[in-house]
Amino acid sequence: MPFDGLQCDYTRTLTLPPATPVTVDVGINFATNWVAVVQNVGDNEVTGISIATLPLGGIAEPLVVLTEALPLAAGLAYPGIRGCQEPVLKLRMVFVSPGGTIITINASGR
């Protein structure tokens, strides 16, 4: 559901194949304050999440491997990934699930 006044309003559901890294670029659209939440809506756990920001769109900062709250079991959501006073064009996210699963990504910001 879109909200008025948001620079970033992103929702996507995708299937992670078994043991294959999947890269997703989430459009933050230069929102200054933003949050992205990942929910595992499938049956198997997510064991790897890495993130990088693309401040101007073309060049990504180095990937940072997240370790908190992993593995992400089926039915759980990863704590919000936030940018505070950090306007970026995109948030790059890389996911790994050994058994394969389905995730939903929601992001919003102003």
Secondary structure in CASP SS format (residue, H / E / C, confidence):
PFRMAT SS
TARGET T0000
AUTHOR 0000-0000-0000
METHOD secondary structure of the structure
MODEL  1
M C 1.00
P C 1.00
F C 1.00
D C 1.00
G C 1.00
L C 1.00
Q C 1.00
C E 1.00
D E 1.00
Y E 1.00
T E 1.00
R E 1.00
T E 1.00
L E 1.00
T E 1.00
L E 1.00
P C 1.00
P C 1.00
A C 1.00
T C 1.00
P C 1.00
V E 1.00
T E 1.00
V E 1.00
D E 1.00
V E 1.00
G E 1.00
I C 1.00
N C 1.00
F C 1.00
A C 1.00
T C 1.00
N C 1.00
W E 1.00
V E 1.00
A E 1.00
V E 1.00
V E 1.00
Q E 1.00
N E 1.00
V C 1.00
G C 1.00
D C 1.00
N C 1.00
E C 1.00
V E 1.00
T C 1.00
G E 1.00
I E 1.00
S E 1.00
I E 1.00
A E 1.00
T E 1.00
L E 1.00
P C 1.00
L C 1.00
G C 1.00
G C 1.00
I C 1.00
A C 1.00
E C 1.00
P C 1.00
L C 1.00
V E 1.00
V E 1.00
L E 1.00
T C 1.00
E C 1.00
A C 1.00
L C 1.00
P C 1.00
L E 1.00
A C 1.00
A C 1.00
G C 1.00
L C 1.00
A E 1.00
Y E 1.00
P E 1.00
G E 1.00
I E 1.00
R E 1.00
G E 1.00
C C 1.00
Q C 1.00
E C 1.00
P C 1.00
V C 1.00
L C 1.00
K E 1.00
L E 1.00
R E 1.00
M E 1.00
V E 1.00
F E 1.00
V E 1.00
S C 1.00
P C 1.00
G C 1.00
G C 1.00
T E 1.00
I E 1.00
I E 1.00
T E 1.00
I E 1.00
N E 1.00
A E 1.00
S E 1.00
G E 1.00
R C 1.00
END
